[in-house]
Amino acid sequence: MPVNIAIDGPAGAGKSSVSKLVAKELGYIYVDTGALYRAVGLYALNTGADTKNAAEVEATLPAIKVELKFLEGEQRVYLNGNDVSEAIRAPEASMAASDVSAVPAVRAFLFDLQRNIAAENNCVMDGRDIGTVVLPDAQIKIFLTASPEERAGRRYRELIAKGAEVDFQQVLEEMKQRDFNDSNRAVAPLKPAEDAAIIDTTGFSLQESAGLLIKHIRKNLK
């Protein structure tokens, strides 16, 4: 039976970066479920759909094919045959992902894909509702968090490094808005699973954060 490790948490908590390191250390595949929602959000944006309108978003789904491909251990995201791994990281794609993830039809659309990957592989899967909804039977569940200021600072530096012109205060406000949206949506709101370990990485480097998780996983993985 494959070993599944579920890592949830708010935007900017470092889930993707930390999960990649953890998966590499354990020899598991890494599954970034947020990338799937970003891909759906990107498609909605590109087709002119209102990402806050559930009916308009749902209408785009029949035309969408999202695939995760693992090339040399690296996850790449394909949208209708095109590699969108970089495009989905733009700030507008982040907000669109938050919008479309509140649409039940979108969650159902991506649910089987996530479950099937976990059923066939030892994996570290991160997202907003992995431990609570997608993989409720995961052997290890972790809720990764950090202060809004810390998370906004990480995202700000990431965007600046990519050449984006962004304002820290705007990034912080968008982060707080996304926290509110994700925690208050009607379907699968962001919250720790009852049996999840809550790990706060405020003040920790990426390597230190990954070390905390690996230590916890090895201690608790029977």
C-alpha positions in Angstrom: 0.0 0.0 0.0 1.5 3.4 -1.0 2.5 5.8 1.7 0.6 9.2 1.4 1.7 12.3 3.2 -0.8 15.2 3.2 0.4 18.7 3.7 -2.1 21.5 3.9 -1.8 25.2 4.8 -2.5 28.7 3.7 -1.1 30.5 0.7 2.6 31.3 1.0 3.3 28.9 3.8 6.0 27.3 1.7 4.1 24.1 1.1 5.4 23.6 -2.4 9.0 24.3 -1.7 9.1 22.4 1.5 7.1 19.5 0.1 9.5 19.1 -2.9 12.4 18.8 -0.5 10.6 16.4 1.7 9.6 14.2 -1.2 13.1 14.2 -2.6 14.6 13.2 0.8 12.0 10.4 1.1 12.2 9.2 -2.5 8.5 9.9 -3.1 6.8 11.8 -5.9 5.6 15.3 -5.1 2.1 16.4 -6.1 1.2 20.1 -6.0 -2.6 20.1 -6.2 -2.7 23.9 -6.0 -1.1 23.9 -9.5 -4.2 22.0 -10.8 -6.5 24.8 -9.5 -4.2 27.4 -10.9 -4.4 25.7 -14.3 -8.2 25.8 -14.3 -8.1 29.4 -13.1 -5.7 30.3 -15.9 -7.9 28.8 -18.5 -10.9 30.7 -17.1 -8.9 33.9 -17.3 -7.7 33.3 -20.8 -11.2 32.6 -22.1 -12.7 35.6 -20.4 -14.8 33.8 -17.9 -15.6 35.5 -14.6 -13.7 33.4 -12.1 -16.1 34.6 -9.3 -19.1 33.3 -11.3 -19.5 29.5 -10.6 -21.7 28.9 -13.7 -19.2 30.6 -16.0 -16.3 28.6 -14.5 -18.2 25.3 -14.7 -19.0 26.0 -18.4 -15.2 26.0 -19.2 -14.5 22.5 -17.6 -15.5 20.3 -20.6 -12.8 22.1 -22.7 -10.1 21.6 -20.1 -7.5 18.8 -19.9 -5.1 19.1 -17.0 -2.1 16.7 -16.7 0.7 16.3 -14.2 3.9 14.9 -15.7 6.9 13.9 -13.7 10.0 14.6 -15.7 13.3 13.7 -14.0 11.5 13.9 -10.6 10.2 17.4 -11.4 6.4 18.0 -11.6 5.3 19.9 -14.8 1.7 21.1 -15.4 0.1 20.8 -18.8 -3.1 22.5 -19.8 -4.6 21.2 -23.0 -1.1 19.9 -24.1 0.8 23.1 -23.2 3.3 23.4 -20.4 1.9 26.1 -18.1 4.2 25.4 -15.1 5.5 29.0 -15.1 2.3 30.8 -16.3 0.3 29.5 -13.4 2.6 31.2 -10.9 1.5 34.8 -11.8 -0.4 36.7 -9.1 -3.5 36.9 -11.2 -3.5 33.1 -11.6 -3.2 32.8 -7.8 -6.3 34.8 -7.2 -8.1 33.0 -10.0 -7.2 29.7 -8.3 -8.7 30.9 -5.1 -11.9 31.8 -6.9 -12.3 28.6 -8.9 -11.4 26.3 -5.9 -14.6 27.5 -4.3 -16.6 26.0 -7.2 -17.8 22.4 -6.3 -17.8 21.3 -9.9 -14.1 22.2 -10.1 -13.2 20.3 -7.0 -15.1 17.2 -8.3 -13.3 17.7 -11.7 -9.9 17.4 -10.1 -10.7 15.0 -7.3 -10.2 11.7 -9.1 -7.0 12.8 -10.7 -5.5 13.6 -7.2 -6.9 10.3 -5.7 -5.6 8.2 -8.6 -2.0 9.5 -8.3 -2.0 8.8 -4.5 -3.4 5.3 -5.0 -0.5 4.4 -7.3 2.5 6.2 -5.7 4.2 6.9 -2.5 3.7 10.6 -2.5 3.8 13.9 -0.7 0.7 15.9 -1.8 0.1 19.5 -0.8 -2.9 21.7 -1.0 -5.8 23.2 1.0 -7.9 20.1 1.7 -5.7 17.1 1.2 -5.8 15.8 4.8 -9.5 16.7 5.3 -11.1 15.7 1.9 -8.8 14.3 -0.7 -6.7 11.9 1.3 -8.5 11.5 4.7 -6.7 8.2 5.2 -3.2 9.5 4.6 -0.7 8.0 7.0 0.8 11.4 7.9 -1.0 14.8 7.9 0.6 18.1 8.4 -0.8 21.6 8.5 2.0 24.0 7.6 1.6 27.6 8.5 3.4 30.9 9.2 2.4 34.5 10.0 0.8 36.5 7.2 3.7 38.9 7.1 6.2 36.0 6.8 4.2 34.4 4.1 3.7 37.7 2.1 7.5 38.4 2.4 8.3 35.0 0.9 5.9 35.5 -2.0 7.1 39.0 -2.5 10.8 37.9 -2.8 9.8 35.1 -5.1 7.9 37.5 -7.4 10.8 40.0 -7.4 13.3 37.3 -8.2 11.2 36.5 -11.3 11.3 40.1 -12.4 7.7 41.1 -11.4 6.9 44.6 -10.4 5.0 44.2 -7.1 4.4 46.1 -4.0 4.8 44.3 -0.6 1.7 45.8 0.9 -0.4 44.7 -2.1 1.0 41.2 -1.8 0.2 41.1 1.9 -3.4 42.3 1.3 -3.9 39.7 -1.4 -2.5 37.1 1.0 -5.0 38.1 3.7 -7.8 38.1 1.2 -6.9 34.7 -0.1 -6.7 33.4 3.5 -10.2 34.7 4.1 -11.6 33.3 0.8 -10.0 29.8 1.4 -11.1 29.6 5.0 -14.6 30.7 4.5 -15.7 29.0 1.3 -18.7 26.7 1.6 -17.0 23.6 0.0 -13.9 22.1 1.7 -12.7 25.2 3.6 -9.1 25.5 4.6 -8.6 24.0 8.0 -6.3 21.5 9.7 -7.5 17.9 9.8 -8.3 16.8 13.3 -5.3 14.4 13.3 -2.9 16.8 11.6 0.3 18.1 13.2 0.4 21.9 13.1 3.9 23.1 12.2 4.6 26.9 12.2 7.6 27.9 10.1 7.7 31.6 11.0 11.4 32.5 11.2 12.6 29.3 9.7 14.5 28.9 6.5 13.3 26.6 3.7 15.9 24.0 4.7 15.1 24.3 8.4 11.3 23.9 7.7 11.9 20.8 5.6 14.0 19.4 8.3 11.2 19.9 10.8 8.8 18.0 8.6 11.2 15.1 7.8 11.9 14.7 11.5 8.2 14.5 12.2 7.4 12.1 9.4 10.2 9.7 10.2 9.2 9.7 13.9 5.5 9.0 13.1 5.7 6.8 10.0 5.1 3.3 11.2 
